[in-house]
Amino acid sequence: MAQLIEFATNNLLLVSALAVIAALIIKTEIGLKFTNIQQLNVNEAVRLMNDSEVVVLDVRENNEYKTGHIRDSIHIPMSSLSKRLTELEKHKNKQILAYCRSGSRSNSACRTLNKQGFEHVSNLAGGIMSWTNANLPVTNK
């Protein structure tokens, strides 16, 4: 125990950084648990897309979108989502599946949509990275 205390006092910056990172991870996880936004893995997303009419929303930036995206997805970059919400108004009562590169920006997009009255919003956990890692198709068209 004395060695642990000595290490902590000698490496105060490292211990502080660890505490901050741990707190941020805990805050993120708690936030995900108390939100009504579904976090869907790839299999759940594919099942949803097959079983119901889903609007797939890509919130990545233009250069990311051009490298490949899920077929028939609507592209509205996260940076302009709040200005372009009217484009999604006609889909307000439909299921929306949002994705980005890793799932972080799309989770923010889901919260934005949810605050604007979109009730059926889901996030693709892991984003397009998990989609391509599962060998699911993307298109450049």
Secondary structure as GFF3:
##gff-version 3
##sequence-region A 1 141
A	DSSP	alpha_helix	2	10	.	.	.	ID=ss1
A	DSSP	alpha_helix	12	33	.	.	.	ID=ss2
A	DSSP	beta_strand	38	40	.	.	.	ID=ss3
A	DSSP	alpha_helix	42	51	.	.	.	ID=ss4
A	DSSP	beta_strand	54	58	.	.	.	ID=ss5
A	DSSP	alpha_helix	62	66	.	.	.	ID=ss6
A	DSSP	beta_strand	74	75	.	.	.	ID=ss7
A	DSSP	three_ten_helix	78	80	.	.	.	ID=ss8
A	DSSP	three_ten_helix	85	91	.	.	.	ID=ss9
A	DSSP	beta_strand	95	99	.	.	.	ID=ss10
A	DSSP	alpha_helix	104	115	.	.	.	ID=ss11
A	DSSP	beta_strand	121	124	.	.	.	ID=ss12
A	DSSP	alpha_helix	127	133	.	.	.	ID=ss13
###
